[in-house]
Every structure is written in structure tokens, then in C-alpha cells.
Amino acid sequence: MASTENRGPRQIAAAFVWSMKGLAAGYRHEASFRLEVWLAVVIVPLGLWLGHGPIEKILLILFPMLVLSAELLNSAIEAVVDKVSPEFHELAGRAKDMGSAAVFILMTMVVVSWALILGPRWI
């Protein structure tokens, strides 16, 4: 259902504040997210430095940023599942596993994209 409220500067500012709260909560409560943030702190600048041209630079930083996004979504799924169903349920476990798999696929793409772009230069 589409929102009928006006989207002005005040609502955009509020959305920004909520996003920052989400990032802070992810960093505070999720060890995996903290690790991936620190990896991104290293490899995003490296990608900007090592990439030749804008396309390579974008590809080298895109997947690490997608990993962070997927990790936040995975953490959100896990939090909701734990709230709704604190006891083990097969579907709850499946939802958590699928979220984790999405993060894994993107992490694999980080390695593949870096290997395909930078590997030929170093071999």
C-alpha cells in the first residue's frame, strides 16, 4: 500500500536518523557486521585505489557494500524470527539459514570480482 503522507525535508531527515540508528544497532549488536565493516574500511579504499577506471572501481566496492546491506537484512530477519518464535522451529531455522546464505553469496562475489579484476594484473 502506497503512503499518502507528504515526503518533505522533515521526513527525509527522520528517515536518515532511523537509518543511522539501524547502522548503530547493527554495529553494536552484531559481531559479523562489525567484522564486515572493518573489512570494508580496508577493501573499499583499496578498491578505489586499485581499480582502473570508474567501472572497475564501482565493481570493487559494490560487493563489499552489498555484503554490509545483506548482513543488516539478515540480522533483521534473525531478530524478528527470534522475537516471534523463541523456540526452535524448522521454518525459523530455514529463514535464518537463507539470510546467512545470501550474505555468503555476496562474500563469494567479493572474492570473485577482486580475483577477476585484479588477478590478471598480478599473475
Secondary structure, 3 states (H helix, E strand, C coil): CCCCCCCCHHHHHHHHHHHHHHHHHHHHHCHHHHHHHHHHHHHHHHHHHHCCHHHHHHHHHHHHHHHHHHHHHHHHHHHHHHHHCCCCCHHHHHHHHHHHHHHHHHHHHHHHHHHHHHHHHHC
